[in-house]
Amino acid sequence: MNALEPRVQTLNNRPPRTDGDYVLYWVQANRRTESNHALAWAVHLANLNRVPLLVYEGLTCSYPDANDRLHTFILEGVPEFQADLTRAGIGYLFYLRRTPADPNNLVYRLAEKAVALVTDDFPTFNVADHNRSVPSRVEIPYYAVDSSCIVPMNVHEKRAWAAYTIRPKIHRELPLWLKPLPFTPPSVPWNEALLPCDVAECRTPVSRTTIPELVASCAINHTIPLSKSLRGGTTEARSRLQHFLASRLSRYSKESGQPSKKATSELSPYLHFGHIAALEVALAVRAYAAEHKLVADEFLEELIVRRELAFNFSRWTPKNETLEVLPDWCRKTMAKHANDPRPVTYTFEQFLSAQTHDPLWNATQLEMLTEGKIHGYYRMYWGKKIMEWSPTLDEALRTMFRIHSIYALDGRDPNTATGILWCFGLHDRPWSERPIFGQLRYMSYDGMKRKTDIAAYIRQIDSPQATLL
Ligand SMILES: Cc1cc2nc3c(=O)[nH]c(=O)nc-3n(C[C@H](O)[C@H](O)[C@H](O)COP(=O)(O)OP(=O)(O)OC[C@H]3O[C@@H](n4cnc5c(N)ncnc54)[C@H](O)[C@@H]3O)c2cc1C
């Protein structure tokens, strides 16, 4: 058996097109050549069929909340991805669909000449929708390959209850999967003449310098500014990883819960957009920790156990932006307290514009507005306070997803759903009863004040020079 097979789902039962010109890899999540199991599977199929490999990546104006921040981050990854693929003899077609009137069927047109189609298995947002709707509409095999998780999602046969139930299985399986994936280029190099002419004319050249004008030419929301410090792409992801190893990993276990100390990796946007693999990060961290006699367990717990718990949740709970998916105890306690008086409430616009009475909460929201993410510890506080200050918990849930969808560079991810739903009790346990929250865990300003340096964090957020590196 090919070692990649446990990662592969065959989502239709069409035979390969034996006279096809190429194998098609439709990149929807893993925008990189290294540690990319979907790309490796596509190379394997290309070699088996003695044809070259074509990679197709599209960026449309029509995904929910498409805006300058998200578009720019994705486009920043394109030039180096293209250069890496070209060097390896793999074809690459990038298509920017600027307006709803532009063609929206390139993947189908490319599939008409392909032996088989390979794509990413990513259990949320548009990718999950595509992987449900496209397979029956192509005449070739449609393979979805999990390159997001280190231990493949397919290994888990059901939805895990919490971290403690999935952790033993992940630790048992890990030695099998936590291994480098060497990149082997396909044996038949790409030949540009194979690209169907009508598709070739849709190609959008992208270079670092043309990104602003490309973004400006799209019919998307132009009011969301770029992140102050997060630039997209694999090189950028790797330099953050190096910085994390050299100056943060040794402090991670003590200081990752202290936002002003900046001890975390800031890699979540790069993991989300597939500019770097969790596998590459985990291997680098493990090797660095061994060489420098550091303990990396806390970091690897977040990167592997917590992150893969989130993928497990999305895999088994596809429509998850609702409180209906929560365990019984959460729904019962929320129902019991639904009519509790709420002394302070804010509208969506007040939350969005960071106009609450709480300077810490406002700073966390400002971090989201300017950077495109919030430090993990304060993100919990951010969510808990939206619950406390919204007229209903349903409205609080909508506010959190909405803000993530527009502003978060790591949003629309399995971690978005579990992070937000964790505030409502998912993967948590009952605590002592209190107003509004019932048995859901509560977080207070005084607790944050005791445990973290709020003033230092607020100064960093306010400072125009604040950067994450
Ligand atoms: C309300 C709320 C919303 C959240 N929304 C998102 C989101 O949209 N996208 C997102 O990636 N994470 C989200 N999280 C989880 C967590 O806050 C972020 O993953 C983390 O802050 C990312 O920062 P980092 O890369 O510096 O993390 P590090 O501490 O350096 O951790 C490394 C990686 O491990 C993973 N990780 C870390 N903490 C968690 C966690 N609690 N659960 C699952 N995986 C984790 C992430 O992939 C992260 O990049 C949310 C948490 C909450 C409470």
The ligand as an SDF file (V2000), in Angstrom:
LIG
                    3D

 53 58  0  0  0  0  0  0  0  0999 V2000
  -12.8210   32.5980   20.5850 C   0  0  0  0  0  0  0  0  0  0  0  0
  -11.6370   31.9100   19.9260 C   0  0  0  0  0  0  0  0  0  0  0  0
  -11.4920   31.9630   18.5550 C   0  0  0  0  0  0  0  0  0  0  0  0
  -10.4100   31.3370   17.9330 C   0  0  0  0  0  0  0  0  0  0  0  0
  -10.3010   31.4260   16.5750 N   0  0  0  0  0  0  0  0  0  0  0  0
   -9.2550   30.8370   15.9430 C   0  0  0  0  0  0  0  0  0  0  0  0
   -9.1340   30.9320   14.5290 C   0  0  0  0  0  0  0  0  0  0  0  0
   -9.9560   31.5340   13.8560 O   0  0  0  0  0  0  0  0  0  0  0  0
   -8.0610   30.3180   13.9460 N   0  0  0  0  0  0  0  0  0  0  0  0
   -7.1220   29.6570   14.6790 C   0  0  0  0  0  0  0  0  0  0  0  0
   -6.1590   29.1250   14.0880 O   0  0  0  0  0  0  0  0  0  0  0  0
   -7.2380   29.5450   16.0080 N   0  0  0  0  0  0  0  0  0  0  0  0
   -8.2610   30.1220   16.6770 C   0  0  0  0  0  0  0  0  0  0  0  0
   -8.3670   30.0210   18.0370 N   0  0  0  0  0  0  0  0  0  0  0  0
   -7.3680   29.2020   18.7800 C   0  0  0  0  0  0  0  0  0  0  0  0
   -6.1140   29.9680   19.2360 C   0  0  0  0  0  0  0  0  0  0  0  0
   -6.4840   31.1520   19.8660 O   0  0  0  0  0  0  0  0  0  0  0  0
   -5.1660   30.2810   18.0620 C   0  0  0  0  0  0  0  0  0  0  0  0
   -4.9040   29.1050   17.3370 O   0  0  0  0  0  0  0  0  0  0  0  0
   -3.8430   30.8510   18.5340 C   0  0  0  0  0  0  0  0  0  0  0  0
   -4.0700   32.0150   19.2770 O   0  0  0  0  0  0  0  0  0  0  0  0
   -2.9600   31.1640   17.3270 C   0  0  0  0  0  0  0  0  0  0  0  0
   -1.8230   31.8800   17.7210 O   0  0  0  0  0  0  0  0  0  0  0  0
   -0.3750   31.2690   17.5320 P   0  0  0  0  0  0  0  0  0  0  0  0
   -0.2120   30.7860   16.1320 O   0  0  0  0  0  0  0  0  0  0  0  0
    0.5900   32.2670   18.0480 O   0  0  0  0  0  0  0  0  0  0  0  0
   -0.4750   30.0140   18.5040 O   0  0  0  0  0  0  0  0  0  0  0  0
    0.6500   29.1220   19.1770 P   0  0  0  0  0  0  0  0  0  0  0  0
    0.4040   29.1620   20.6410 O   0  0  0  0  0  0  0  0  0  0  0  0
    1.9930   29.4650   18.6910 O   0  0  0  0  0  0  0  0  0  0  0  0
    0.2480   27.6490   18.7180 O   0  0  0  0  0  0  0  0  0  0  0  0
    0.7230   27.0720   17.4970 C   0  0  0  0  0  0  0  0  0  0  0  0
   -0.4490   26.5770   16.7000 C   0  0  0  0  0  0  0  0  0  0  0  0
   -1.1960   25.6150   17.4540 O   0  0  0  0  0  0  0  0  0  0  0  0
   -2.5780   25.7500   17.1580 C   0  0  0  0  0  0  0  0  0  0  0  0
   -3.3060   26.1690   18.3620 N   0  0  0  0  0  0  0  0  0  0  0  0
   -2.8890   26.9820   19.3550 C   0  0  0  0  0  0  0  0  0  0  0  0
   -3.8520   27.1110   20.3020 N   0  0  0  0  0  0  0  0  0  0  0  0
   -4.8930   26.3710   19.8670 C   0  0  0  0  0  0  0  0  0  0  0  0
   -6.1900   26.0900   20.4020 C   0  0  0  0  0  0  0  0  0  0  0  0
   -6.6090   26.5800   21.5670 N   0  0  0  0  0  0  0  0  0  0  0  0
   -7.0120   25.2940   19.6940 N   0  0  0  0  0  0  0  0  0  0  0  0
   -6.6160   24.7590   18.5190 C   0  0  0  0  0  0  0  0  0  0  0  0
   -5.4000   24.9740   17.9650 N   0  0  0  0  0  0  0  0  0  0  0  0
   -4.5620   25.7750   18.6390 C   0  0  0  0  0  0  0  0  0  0  0  0
   -2.7120   26.8550   16.1060 C   0  0  0  0  0  0  0  0  0  0  0  0
   -2.7170   26.2600   14.8340 O   0  0  0  0  0  0  0  0  0  0  0  0
   -1.4450   27.6640   16.3510 C   0  0  0  0  0  0  0  0  0  0  0  0
   -1.0410   28.4130   15.2310 O   0  0  0  0  0  0  0  0  0  0  0  0
   -9.4480   30.6260   18.7020 C   0  0  0  0  0  0  0  0  0  0  0  0
   -9.6110   30.5710   20.0860 C   0  0  0  0  0  0  0  0  0  0  0  0
  -10.6970   31.2040   20.7050 C   0  0  0  0  0  0  0  0  0  0  0  0
  -10.8390   31.1180   22.1900 C   0  0  0  0  0  0  0  0  0  0  0  0
  1  2  1  0
  2  3  1  0
  2 52  2  0
  3  4  2  0
  4  5  1  0
  4 50  1  0
  5  6  2  0
  6  7  1  0
  6 13  1  0
  7  8  2  0
  7  9  1  0
  9 10  1  0
 10 11  2  0
 10 12  1  0
 12 13  2  0
 13 14  1  0
 14 15  1  0
 14 50  1  0
 15 16  1  0
 16 17  1  0
 16 18  1  0
 18 19  1  0
 18 20  1  0
 20 21  1  0
 20 22  1  0
 22 23  1  0
 23 24  1  0
 24 25  2  0
 24 26  1  0
 24 27  1  0
 27 28  1  0
 28 29  2  0
 28 30  1  0
 28 31  1  0
 31 32  1  0
 32 33  1  0
 33 34  1  0
 33 48  1  0
 34 35  1  0
 35 36  1  0
 35 46  1  0
 36 37  1  0
 36 45  1  0
 37 38  2  0
 38 39  1  0
 39 40  1  0
 39 45  2  0
 40 41  1  0
 40 42  2  0
 42 43  1  0
 43 44  2  0
 44 45  1  0
 46 47  1  0
 46 48  1  0
 48 49  1  0
 50 51  2  0
 51 52  1  0
 52 53  1  0
M  END
$$$$
